């Protein structure tokens, strides 16, 4: 592979081969290409004879571009200058090889990438050792399989990835690296990752101890995070592969046993000893415990990633507490949710117990012992004021919001009881559903008018109208989006159904849950992994869309942006839609370390600016990118002007000092008093000017 000097990448002139379209830096490279690939462009019987192309072909994948390269440095130059793709290039130093390898492993895990050394170490003339690490997804993949592949995309991609590490090991043992962390030609996915040596050693240790495979899987998934790694997606096939490769076999008696036959006490005790202990509280049957009955069974658990979600979204966030019945297990499930940056609820804590609603305050106290005070914005519950009061007394006062799912169920049940005509039932139900998500201010009056003038005035609907008015219409500020939009600062209604439906399906599936808490917890860990996968996929899709919007915004001139105030801008549209302009308003993002952002626009996230074209969508549109690019260019221009002014001042200062030295050197040869008096007056004026400049500019230094 070609040695790349990342530090000196610049815009190169190119020469294109007329026979195959490959691009080269100069005519000499193209001549070598003609000799090796096209046989010196000689023809036999009028046909051009070609040799097979090399595996180092680099093809631009940008829309409308058909350029192909042999030289990676030329390829990166093309992407950087022709398509304005930013490359993350860094120079780092380490005191030893071990420190570099530790950093490399952490960097790979954090960025879901892997760098491999495909050639041996080269010794240079000065004794230094040179090594190259390339992205593990580089080079070509040829499938020999005839069946259907489980993996949708192959590990290897068609071509070479730009990401690489150049390592130079000095004689004293220190290591210097040049890192290109930007990948091109493939997505970044945990699916194609391999477990690190450290992770494999941890799993091997658990297998050697004779732990059940499902326990090993739970221990790995308990420490999963938003940066989902390969080890967090561990399955039984991976464990069997590790056993086969390392010659490790767990005892035969465990092979014949299922997870339901294992002791829950032993299972939970082992989990409590792991570094990322997910167990917050466990009370088995027939064990005395304060505030609990002897026959009560209770398990409260929270994974490391759930803990991170509370810290990230919990400050001034929106929480929800729900309860559902686990039919076959004869248990009750209580779940605490938090609203993420996409207005989707995420489960952050689970409680399984054999009693209903009595121990919800105990559940909140356990979370308080783990997290401390949670200063939230709102709490969503069923029509359960006692639970709301418990939250306010344990955590902090919040706004009470009634769960729309609960209202929906109550309305359906009441409609079926009080109204016989199904057409009328559907008509009323559809009208009330429109109240849930309507955002206009007029919706507030419409709820009152529809209740008083339609439901209560009709004899057929009057009983239901009285119920709806008393239970929900009079408290519309606790559930209708037209009220919650302002009080909770929402751009769209919170999505409760996605995760809630997933939990309902789990609980109602009789094949899943059993009285064995170990089996139940294993199911919840699997469900959490699916939620994390979906969340990560959504983040990657939005970031790709943000990146594409940034590229499109680069072609728009900055003159289309007009500031209306310090926090408001107007962007003129060239196509004349939306009355010819859109409005951008500056907001504030309260999410710690928000990951939906554009690095090329000074890391602005999707929540800092709101554009009138987005309509509540969580993204960064082209107009916001235009503003980010404009601000970035403005700051760069200001920095360049300051540097230029500083250079001008330094040059003027040097000229003044040289002239003063020349004058002082000539004074000894002057005997005329009048001339000396004039020189003295000139020097005093110069001194006064210098004093004024010193007072105005603190950067002036005396020499």
Number of C-alpha atoms within 10 A of each C-alpha: 13 9 10 16 11 18 10 9 14 14 14 14 11 14 16 17 14 10 12 12 13 20 22 23 17 13 13 11 15 19 16 13 18 19 14 15 18 19 15 15 17 14 12 8 7 7 9 13 14 18 9 8 9 8 13 18 17 24 18 18 13 11 7 7 11 11 16 18 21 21 20 20 20 22 19 24 20 22 18 16 13 11 15 13 18 13 17 11 15 13 13 11 14 16 14 15 15 13 13 19 12 11 13 15 16 13 15 15 21 12 15 19 22 22 19 14 14 13 11 9 14 13 13 10 7 8 11 15 16 18 17 21 17 22 21 22 25 22 18 16 13 9 8 6 7 6 6 7 10 6 9 8 11 15 17 18 17 19 19 25 21 20 23 23 22 19 21 22 21 16 11 9 14 16 22 20 19 20 18 18 18 14 18 19 18 16 10 14 17 21 16 19 19 17 17 16 9 11 14 14 13 12 19 17 13 16 21 13 10 15 16 19 24 18 20 22 22 22 25 22 25 25 19 23 18 15 16 23 25 20 22 20 18 20 15 12 10 15 20 14 12 18 16 11 9 10 8 15 14 16 14 9 8 15 11 8 11 12 17 14 12 15 12 16 14 11 16 19 13 14 19 15 11 13 10 18 19 24 17 19 15 16 18 17 11 11 12 13 11 6 8 14 12 14 13 16 19 21 20 22 20 22 24 16 22 24 17 14 20 22 15 18 21 23 16 15 23 24 26 21 20 17 18 16 17 25 16 15 18 13 23 20 21 21 22 20 26 25 21 21 18 16 17 17 22 27 22 21 22 19 22 24 22 18 15 15 17 9 17 21 18 14 22 18 17 16 22 15 10 12 13 12 13 21 16 20 19 19 23 24 21 18 15 13 12 12 19 22 16 17 20 18 11 16 19 14 18 20 15 20 23 22 20 20 14 13 18 14 10 13 20 14 11 15 21 13 10 15 16 12 11 11 10 14 18 13 10 19 15 11 12 19 13 14 19 18 18 18 20 12 11 10 19 19 9 12 19 15 12 17 20 17 11 15 21 19 13 12 11 15 19 18 16 22 24 15 15 21 18 11 14 16 22 13 14 21 18 19 21 27 27 22 19 20 18 11 14 15 10 14 17 18 18 17 15 18 14 12 18 19 11 12 18 15 12 19 22 15 12 13 9 16 23 17 14 15 24 23 20 19 19 19 16 15 20 15 16 22 19 13 17 19 17 12 17 17 13 13 17 17 12 18 19 14 14 23 21 13 20 25 15 15 20 16 9 16 10 16 9 15 21 14 12 12 9 8 11 16 19 20 21 19 16 10 9 9 10 11 9 11 18 18 19 21 17 15 13 10 15 16 18 11 10 16 16 21 22 21 12 16 19 12 13 20 22 24 19 15 22 25 23 15 15 13 10 13 14 18 23 27 24 21 29 27 25 24 22 21 20 18 15 15 14 12 12 12 12 12 12 12 12 12 12 12 12 14 12 12 13 13 11 12 15 11 11 14 12 11 11 12 10 11 13 11 10 9 12 8 7 10 9 8 9 10 11 13 11 11 15 12 11 12 15 12 12 13 12 12 11 15 13 10 13 14 10 10 10 8 10 16 8 5 5
